[in-house]
Amino acid sequence: MTRISAFVALFILAACQLVEAPGEDGAAAATTTAPSVGGQSPLIMEQQCKAAGGKVVIGLAGAQCARAQPDAGKACTSSSECSGVCLAAARSCSPVTPFFGCHEVLNSGKKAIICID
């Protein structure tokens, strides 16, 4: 077990990168960054998500930006009428996207079950 723990620790440290960032006086200063997720730093993703009015949520597919929908609660008969999905039980547009979980939705008046991880 000790060798595996040491290997994992070494792998995590190797994933960190040394990045040259300009200091306050214009000179380069070394900073470390966390490993990127999907090619993008989790901190940058969170900042961009918040700037877009969203909140970072974690699903099975990893971190995603959940944003309130402008038509949340609007009456609908099909998901094509919504920014998100048309929820069958309420016959209204979903409040956020992604809308995690399994839900019965309406598509052209027909019910279907979708699961979003």
DRENBALUM-476211 format. One line per 10 residues: number of its first residue (from 0); their letters; for each residue x, y, z of N, C-alpha, C, O, CB. Coordinates in Angstrom, 3 decimals, decimal comma. Atoms other than C-alpha are relative to their C-alpha. Glycine has a CB too. Layout:
BEGIN
NUM	a	X/Y/Z/X/Y/Z/X/Y/Z/X/Y/Z/X/Y/Z ~ ...
This chain:
BEGIN
0	mtrisafval	0,811/-1,197/0,000/0,000/0,000/0,000/0,855/1,260/0,000/0,479/2,255/-0,620/-0,923/-0,002/1,192 ~ -0,842/-1,181/-0,091/2,821/2,420/0,762/0,510/0,413/-1,368/0,575/1,606/-1,667/1,166/-0,251/0,939 ~ -0,486/-0,316/1,345/4,182/2,181/-2,790/-1,099/0,623/-0,844/-0,843/1,549/-1,613/0,537/-1,257/-0,686 ~ 1,114/-0,553/0,761/0,756/2,860/-4,259/-0,271/1,434/0,456/-0,473/2,316/-0,379/-1,270/-0,877/0,166 ~ 0,225/-1,352/-0,523/0,254/5,889/-1,977/1,082/0,954/-0,477/0,794/2,093/-0,846/-0,046/-0,016/1,531 ~ -1,105/-0,841/0,464/3,682/7,221/-2,909/-0,142/0,297/-1,483/0,125/1,418/-1,916/1,351/-0,675/0,276 ~ 0,187/-0,193/1,433/2,931/6,715/-6,616/-1,110/1,018/-0,266/-0,959/1,899/-1,113/-0,327/-1,339/-0,682 ~ 1,118/-0,933/0,172/-0,416/8,541/-6,325/0,432/1,418/0,363/0,114/2,364/-0,357/-1,208/-0,429/0,865 ~ -0,478/-1,319/-0,406/1,213/11,433/-4,452/0,944/0,581/-1,048/0,861/1,767/-1,367/0,705/-0,081/1,361 ~ -0,929/-0,447/1,035/3,973/11,642/-7,069/-0,759/0,409/-1,255/-0,423/1,416/-1,879/1,018/-1,103/-0,327
10	filaacqlve	0,811/-0,312/1,174/1,386/11,595/-9,875/-0,716/1,338/0,164/-0,752/2,143/-0,767/-1,020/-1,114/-0,252 ~ 0,706/-1,259/-0,264/-0,600/14,429/-8,274/0,963/1,172/-0,066/0,644/2,203/-0,658/-0,692/-0,040/1,375 ~ -0,989/-1,077/0,049/2,524/16,533/-7,789/0,481/0,256/-1,421/0,722/1,403/-1,800/1,185/-0,333/0,895 ~ -0,455/-0,153/1,382/3,598/15,894/-11,370/-1,038/0,720/-0,842/-0,688/1,367/-1,830/0,315/-1,360/-0,613 ~ 1,063/-0,652/0,760/0,218/17,164/-12,597/-0,001/1,514/0,195/-0,500/2,241/-0,664/-1,348/-0,570/0,400 ~ -0,092/-1,440/-0,220/0,855/20,601/-11,078/1,037/0,578/-0,947/2,029/-0,076/-1,267/0,361/0,322/1,477 ~ -0,894/-0,633/0,948/2,555/23,023/-13,415/0,521/1,303/0,577/-0,155/1,970/1,361/-0,707/0,244/-1,337 ~ -0,572/-1,280/-0,375/4,856/25,954/-12,862/-0,314/0,960/-1,126/0,049/0,720/-2,278/1,545/-0,099/0,268 ~ 0,432/-0,959/1,005/3,435/28,960/-14,661/0,631/1,350/0,300/0,667/1,790/1,449/-1,544/0,110/-0,041 ~ -0,558/-1,338/-0,152/5,118/32,298/-15,250/-1,134/1,009/-0,138/-1,768/1,096/-1,189/1,127/0,269/-1,051
20	apgedgaaaa	1,035/-1,027/0,029/2,701/35,077/-14,381/0,643/1,342/0,308/1,531/1,413/1,158/-1,143/-0,317/1,011 ~ -0,605/-1,297/-0,278/3,521/38,785/-14,467/-0,330/0,454/1,418/-1,471/0,344/1,866/-0,477/1,044/-1,019 ~ 0,194/-0,532/-1,340/3,996/40,277/-11,016/-0,505/1,427/-0,077/-0,727/1,951/-1,168/1,301/-0,066/0,806 ~ 0,515/-1,362/-0,028/2,794/43,696/-9,919/0,955/0,984/-0,672/0,517/1,984/-1,241/-0,260/0,428/1,432 ~ -0,972/-0,911/0,598/6,022/45,311/-11,124/0,297/-0,350/-1,454/1,209/0,221/-2,053/1,285/-0,013/0,804 ~ -0,197/0,386/1,390/5,745/43,627/-14,552/0,972/-1,150/-0,163/1,033/-1,746/-1,238/0,482/1,172/-0,787 ~ -0,949/1,113/0,080/8,434/41,028/-13,757/-0,761/-1,305/0,132/-1,823/-1,355/0,753/1,096/0,111/1,100 ~ 0,651/1,304/-0,082/7,564/37,370/-14,127/0,165/-0,575/1,398/1,247/-0,515/1,982/0,577/-0,969/-1,054 ~ -0,026/0,650/-1,305/6,688/35,594/-10,898/-0,542/-1,408/-0,182/-1,531/-1,598/-0,888/-0,831/0,800/1,067 ~ 0,417/1,387/0,139/6,353/31,817/-10,600/-1,168/-0,280/0,924/-1,153/0,087/2,099/1,165/-0,955/0,299
30	tttapsvggq	1,133/0,435/-0,817/3,035/30,446/-9,407/-0,326/-1,426/-0,398/-0,028/-1,848/-1,515/-1,245/0,941/-0,179 ~ 0,416/1,351/0,334/1,683/26,929/-9,231/-1,489/-0,002/-0,244/-2,226/0,790/0,343/0,378/-0,997/1,114 ~ 1,423/0,125/0,286/-1,667/25,915/-10,624/-0,424/-1,428/0,243/0,384/-2,354/0,169/-0,324/0,429/-1,447 ~ 0,545/1,336/-0,185/-3,900/22,984/-9,908/-0,115/-0,676/-1,354/-0,144/0,002/-2,381/-1,375/0,049/0,713 ~ 0,183/0,700/1,264/-4,262/20,304/-12,544/-1,271/0,475/-0,688/-2,270/0,756/-0,026/-0,047/-1,517/0,223 ~ 1,175/-0,469/0,721/-6,675/21,338/-15,260/-0,999/-1,132/-0,171/-0,633/-2,307/-0,191/0,396/0,576/-1,365 ~ 1,075/0,957/0,215/-10,012/19,622/-15,769/-0,572/0,280/-1,382/-1,078/1,372/-1,641/-1,107/0,100/1,120 ~ 0,531/-0,180/1,338/-11,034/19,102/-19,370/0,725/1,099/-0,754/0,128/1,760/-1,603/-1,471/0,307/0,063 ~ -0,776/-1,012/0,690/-8,243/21,423/-20,517/-0,172/1,388/0,588/0,419/2,343/0,083/-0,372/0,020/-1,440 ~ 0,239/-1,312/-0,592/-9,440/24,260/-18,295/0,141/-0,094/1,512/-0,327/-1,051/2,128/-1,400/0,536/-0,387
40	splimeqqck	-0,164/-0,040/-1,445/-8,496/25,190/-14,752/-1,369/0,068/0,673/-2,232/0,814/0,211/0,876/1,203/0,419 ~ 1,281/-0,071/-0,708/-11,374/24,573/-12,292/-0,294/1,420/0,497/-1,452/1,836/0,521/-0,004/-0,977/1,180 ~ 0,204/-1,363/-0,481/-10,845/28,093/-10,921/-0,481/0,903/-1,127/-1,381/1,720/-0,927/1,292/0,554/0,607 ~ 0,425/-0,811/1,151/-11,159/29,667/-14,381/-1,424/-0,367/-0,388/-2,230/0,510/-0,698/0,959/-0,200/-1,208 ~ 1,359/0,425/0,330/-14,260/27,570/-15,084/-1,004/0,616/0,967/-2,058/1,098/0,553/-0,109/-1,533/0,027 ~ 0,902/-0,556/-1,006/-15,833/28,723/-11,818/-0,185/1,501/-0,197/-1,301/2,008/-0,082/0,531/-0,284/1,406 ~ 0,092/-1,445/0,225/-15,024/32,384/-12,534/-0,866/0,309/-1,218/-1,704/1,210/-1,163/1,401/0,604/-0,183 ~ 0,785/-0,213/1,211/-16,486/32,175/-16,056/-1,472/-0,332/0,230/-2,359/0,362/-0,266/0,555/-0,843/-1,148 ~ 1,358/0,410/-0,296/-19,565/30,370/-14,777/-0,720/1,072/0,829/-1,850/1,449/0,521/0,000/-1,344/0,739 ~ 0,589/-1,048/-0,839/-20,214/32,971/-12,066/-0,243/1,270/-0,794/-1,262/1,935/-0,608/0,902/0,300/1,195
50	aaggkvvigl	0,162/-1,189/0,837/-19,683/35,774/-14,590/-1,215/-0,129/-0,918/-1,833/0,871/-1,283/1,264/0,238/-0,834 ~ 1,157/0,248/0,863/-22,393/34,160/-16,743/-1,282/-0,164/0,824/-2,340/-0,472/0,276/0,236/-1,252/-0,862 ~ 1,171/0,105/-0,866/-24,744/34,099/-13,735/-0,313/-1,409/0,443/-1,426/-1,685/0,891/-1,180/0,559/-0,689 ~ 0,230/1,391/-0,352/-24,316/30,394/-13,059/0,691/-0,426/1,276/1,291/0,378/1,989/0,444/-0,873/-1,107 ~ -0,616/0,612/-1,178/-23,114/28,072/-10,341/0,588/-1,335/-0,436/-0,083/-2,104/-1,125/-1,039/-0,187/1,173 ~ -0,634/1,263/0,369/-20,662/25,184/-10,764/-0,620/-1,122/0,822/-0,697/-1,050/2,049/1,542/0,060/0,217 ~ 0,573/1,182/-0,632/-22,297/21,834/-10,020/0,774/-1,211/-0,504/1,341/-1,188/-1,596/-1,536/-0,133/-0,305 ~ -0,733/1,203/0,355/-20,774/18,371/-10,078/-0,980/-1,126/-0,297/-1,806/-1,489/0,541/0,971/-0,405/1,129 ~ 0,804/1,150/0,406/-22,455/15,555/-11,977/0,934/-1,154/-0,307/2,139/-1,058/-0,073/-0,894/0,336/-1,231 ~ -0,840/1,146/0,339/-21,219/12,177/-13,140/0,978/0,339/-1,124/2,045/-0,266/-1,225/-0,870/-1,191/-0,404
60	agaqcaraqp	-0,874/-0,413/1,103/-19,728/13,886/-16,202/1,030/1,030/0,453/1,824/1,506/-0,358/-0,832/0,570/-1,147 ~ -0,949/-0,975/-0,522/-17,754/16,239/-13,943/-0,648/1,350/0,244/-1,871/1,469/0,303/1,161/0,155/-0,951 ~ 0,482/-1,348/-0,306/-18,046/19,946/-13,253/-0,703/0,609/-1,211/-0,225/0,510/-2,341/1,165/0,901/0,447 ~ 0,763/-0,686/1,034/-20,651/21,871/-15,239/-0,554/1,289/0,571/-0,677/1,436/1,787/-1,138/-0,894/-0,546 ~ 0,556/-1,278/-0,423/-22,092/25,360/-15,111/-1,516/-0,056/-0,103/-2,064/-0,161/-1,200/0,568/1,164/-0,852 ~ 1,461/-0,007/-0,032/-25,747/25,381/-14,042/-0,463/1,456/0,004/-0,065/2,247/0,859/-0,554/-0,779/1,254 ~ 0,497/-1,373/0,115/-27,546/28,541/-15,117/-1,522/0,019/0,058/-2,188/-0,854/-0,500/0,492/0,650/-1,309 ~ 1,443/-0,195/-0,028/-31,054/29,762/-14,347/-0,458/0,307/-1,421/0,244/0,978/-2,177/-0,405/1,148/0,990 ~ 0,523/-0,199/1,344/-33,199/29,779/-17,465/-0,972/1,174/-0,042/-1,765/1,352/0,882/-0,687/-1,269/-0,497 ~ 0,866/-1,184/0,082/-34,983/32,932/-18,642/-1,476/-0,354/-0,091/-2,327/0,464/0,259/0,386/0,838/-1,195
70	dagkactsss	1,404/0,397/0,142/-38,186/30,967/-19,342/-0,433/-0,999/1,075/-1,421/-1,710/0,894/-0,233/-0,602/-1,380 ~ 0,327/0,927/-1,094/-38,220/28,983/-16,064/-1,445/0,189/0,442/-1,881/1,308/0,712/0,954/0,208/1,198 ~ 1,384/-0,042/-0,463/-41,785/28,109/-15,087/-1,020/0,351/-1,081/-2,221/0,288/-0,820/-0,113/0,981/1,105 ~ 0,910/-0,347/1,096/-43,279/29,173/-18,461/-0,747/-1,264/-0,445/-0,158/-2,343/-0,515/0,784/0,640/-1,203 ~ 0,794/1,135/0,471/-46,104/26,909/-19,673/0,551/-0,498/-1,338/0,963/0,294/-2,185/-1,498/0,395/-0,139 ~ -0,531/0,577/1,233/-45,022/24,497/-22,419/-0,671/-1,327/-0,306/-1,273/-1,961/0,561/1,515/-0,188/0,103 ~ 0,491/1,314/0,423/-46,063/21,450/-24,420/1,111/-0,796/-0,670/0,917/-1,955/-1,036/-1,195/0,150/-0,957 ~ -1,140/0,668/0,627/-42,628/20,621/-25,878/1,297/0,657/0,466/1,342/1,864/0,708/-0,113/0,049/-1,549 ~ -1,298/-0,537/-0,408/-38,980/21,010/-24,883/0,543/1,008/-1,003/1,383/1,835/-0,649/0,998/-1,127/0,182 ~ -0,446/-0,968/1,003/-38,457/22,932/-28,137/-0,464/1,416/0,333/0,053/2,379/-0,234/-0,511/-0,400/-1,380
80	ecsgvclaaa	0,506/-1,304/-0,420/-40,389/25,794/-26,477/0,796/0,570/1,175/0,535/1,689/1,616/-1,470/-0,110/0,378 ~ -0,737/-0,382/-1,203/-37,886/25,980/-23,593/1,504/0,100/-0,278/2,034/-0,541/-1,186/-0,263/-1,011/1,126 ~ -1,468/-0,043/0,040/-34,256/26,938/-23,109/0,573/-1,299/0,550/1,614/-1,771/0,093/0,541/1,210/0,806 ~ -0,409/1,279/-0,591/-33,959/23,790/-20,990/-0,891/-1,104/-0,525/-0,875/-1,398/-1,720/-0,057/0,052/1,546 ~ 0,941/1,045/0,384/-36,577/21,020/-21,016/-1,386/0,364/0,511/-1,524/1,159/1,441/0,444/-1,381/0,548 ~ 1,384/-0,199/-0,425/-40,375/20,997/-20,692/-0,355/-1,148/0,946/-0,439/-2,301/0,524/-0,988/0,058/-1,236 ~ 0,302/1,014/-1,014/-41,236/19,148/-17,474/-1,457/-0,416/-0,112/-2,353/0,424/-0,020/0,304/0,530/1,423 ~ 1,350/0,512/0,242/-44,289/16,918/-18,026/-0,923/0,206/1,190/-2,075/0,601/1,006/0,058/-1,470/-0,343 ~ 0,861/-0,088/-1,186/-45,604/16,960/-14,443/-0,553/1,407/0,199/-1,723/1,575/0,543/0,773/-0,429/1,243 ~ 0,416/-1,387/-0,215/-45,744/20,751/-14,243/-0,417/0,685/-1,296/-1,005/1,766/-1,273/1,122/0,784/0,653
90	rscspvtpff	0,227/-0,606/1,318/-46,078/21,400/-17,999/0,607/1,401/-0,048/0,001/2,364/-0,518/-1,516/0,059/-0,322 ~ -0,719/-1,276/-0,008/-43,511/24,136/-17,522/1,481/-0,234/-0,277/1,993/-1,343/-0,123/-0,188/0,729/1,352 ~ -1,424/0,077/0,324/-39,930/24,901/-18,535/0,831/-0,181/1,263/0,497/0,351/2,322/0,450/1,258/-0,755 ~ -0,882/0,283/-1,146/-37,137/23,683/-16,251/0,634/1,292/0,515/0,854/2,233/-0,248/1,105/-1,017/-0,396 ~ -0,565/-1,220/-0,592/-35,648/26,231/-13,840/1,472/0,232/-0,330/1,910/1,380/-0,409/-0,160/-0,049/1,484 ~ -1,437/-0,118/0,267/-31,971/25,509/-14,631/0,421/-1,018/-1,053/-0,289/-1,986/-1,325/0,819/-0,199/1,300 ~ -0,657/1,015/0,825/-29,723/23,715/-17,095/1,437/-0,074/0,442/2,036/0,969/0,703/-0,107/0,322/-1,529 ~ 0,663/1,285/0,134/-28,361/21,184/-16,689/-0,925/-0,265/1,181/-0,662/0,188/2,296/1,029/-1,117/-0,125 ~ 0,986/0,339/-1,024/-31,357/19,844/-14,731/0,210/-1,467/0,349/-0,415/-2,354/-0,233/-1,480/0,274/-0,491 ~ -0,424/1,351/-0,347/-29,815/16,778/-13,056/-1,140/-0,861/0,515/-2,086/-0,384/1,141/1,089/0,054/1,028
100	gchevlnsgk	0,955/0,991/-0,474/-31,782/13,647/-12,355/-0,802/-0,577/-1,147/-0,575/-0,242/-2,310/-0,930/0,610/1,031 ~ 0,880/0,592/1,003/-34,404/11,607/-14,168/-1,336/0,733/0,059/-1,923/0,908/1,127/-0,185/-1,543/0,234 ~ 1,219/-0,808/0,065/-37,423/13,572/-15,349/-0,847/-0,441/-1,183/-0,332/-0,866/-2,216/0,339/1,505/-0,110 ~ 0,916/0,226/1,104/-40,493/13,015/-17,461/-0,160/1,348/-0,702/-0,543/2,344/-0,087/-1,394/-0,585/0,493 ~ 0,056/-1,253/0,769/-40,411/15,628/-20,217/-0,979/-0,149/-1,154/-1,373/-1,255/-1,524/1,408/0,390/-0,532 ~ 0,890/-0,010/1,150/-42,664/16,639/-23,081/0,766/0,392/-1,248/1,504/1,377/-1,255/-1,175/0,955/0,230 ~ -0,562/-0,312/1,313/-41,518/16,565/-26,697/-1,139/-0,130/-0,997/-1,635/-1,228/-1,247/1,217/-0,950/-0,371 ~ 1,132/-0,033/0,944/-44,198/17,589/-29,203/-1,236/-0,644/0,612/-1,952/-1,388/-0,059/0,368/-0,716/-1,316 ~ 1,175/0,504/-0,693/-46,858/16,727/-26,627/0,116/-1,424/0,486/-0,787/-1,904/1,171/-1,162/0,102/-0,880 ~ -0,179/1,388/-0,427/-45,482/13,213/-26,038/0,978/-0,060/1,174/1,975/0,661/1,209/0,508/-0,877/-1,178
110	kaiicid	-0,850/0,144/-1,180/-43,961/12,136/-22,726/1,185/-0,908/-0,289/1,078/-1,906/-1,002/-0,807/-0,549/1,177 ~ -1,211/0,819/0,070/-40,433/10,790/-22,505/0,736/0,169/1,313/0,602/1,200/1,971/0,910/0,400/-1,220 ~ -0,806/-0,107/-1,222/-38,127/10,079/-19,588/1,441/0,206/-0,405/1,984/-0,533/-1,226/-0,149/-1,266/0,906 ~ -1,436/-0,250/0,236/-34,628/11,562/-19,638/0,711/0,011/1,346/0,132/0,378/2,368/0,234/1,360/-0,769 ~ -0,846/-0,035/-1,191/-31,821/11,204/-17,119/1,240/0,809/-0,334/1,944/0,506/-1,298/0,377/-1,442/0,485 ~ -1,167/-0,861/0,209/-29,148/13,889/-16,876/0,919/-0,155/1,199/0,531/0,116/2,336/-0,417/1,500/-0,201 ~ -0,973/0,201/-1,083/-26,021/13,090/-14,865/0,877/1,206/0,091/1,771/1,257/0,935/0,851/-1,268/-0,221
